[in-house]
Amino acid sequence: MTDSRQGGNPRIALGPVLYYWKRETLLAFYAGLPHSSLAAIYLGEVVCGRRHELRLADWVALARELAQTGVEVVLSSQALIESESDLRVMRRLAGNGEFAVEANEMGAVRLLAGKARFVAGPHLNVYNPDTLAWLAELGAFRWVMPLEIGRDALALLQGSRPAEMQTEVFAYGRLPLAFSARCFTARHFNLPKDDCQYRCIDAPDGLPLATREGKPFLALNGIQTQSAQIYDLSAALPELSALGVDLIRLSPHSSGMNDVIAAFRQGCAGDAGGLRARLDAVRPAAPVDGYWHGKAGIDHVAA
């Protein structure tokens, strides 16, 4: 039942865009990617069902275009279902019959179980081998490690993961920490959630939030709360490789992503020379890696 894979270079996956970007911005972003450098691309609205620049039919059409480049395309489900319309979209997503789905909440797992192979997303609570084995029985072929898990916990899970189950680790980007029924972006502008005027479209990388002392703390992204800093596991690539991690996830930001992809591709190939400097040149905020080392998430141990 265990996977004997050890070592080998992780491949690169591009996670779903977590922010609300204009339609033309999204399409240009995906068209301009270095597709040959990516093993997988995740598409879809994960955060808020009110974001409609691209609807499900548009995401599927885009998935078909990207699949022609040879990259694996996965459609990501919303992490917090808040309405009947959200549920209808999730049902259609689960039954698309063409692309694998990343399940980001247990309702999506229920819809997919026994019907289609799926990815167990980072927002599911997978903390022990029994849960991992249960998801594999339901049809999961890949799991994305929860964000707060560190290398020691991952090592234990890797030692007993089911055969053929792939492991993906979030390795770059603002950490999506929590979801709430409240929209913090709307509240910031003194707007009700149901009349938010889609103000999050004006913050393509989220709204920064600082402590009273002026220290960057969080980023507001609609109903999602993120870290203000960039989670960066570039220094841990040798460890990720040794642990048998199959894919590392890079979370999209509004600028410099092609440079980030190129830097991580260099690192995954075993060339660490100049890697940190390349990322420092394009990273939109300070790096952190505390969770990986079993410490506070805001810590930067690699420094």
Secondary structure by P-SEA (a helix, b strand, c coil): ccccccccbbbbbbccccccccaaaaaaaaaacccccccccccccccccccccccaaaaaaaaaaaaaacbbbbbbcccccccaaaaaaaaaaaaccccccccccaaaaaaacccbbbbbccccccccaaaaaaaaaaccccccccccccaaaaaaaaacccccbbbbbbcccccccccccccaaaaaaccccccccccccccccccccccccccccbbbcccbbbbccccccccaaaaaaaacccbbbbbbcccaaaaaaaaaaaaaaccccaaaaaaaacccbbbbccccccccccccccc
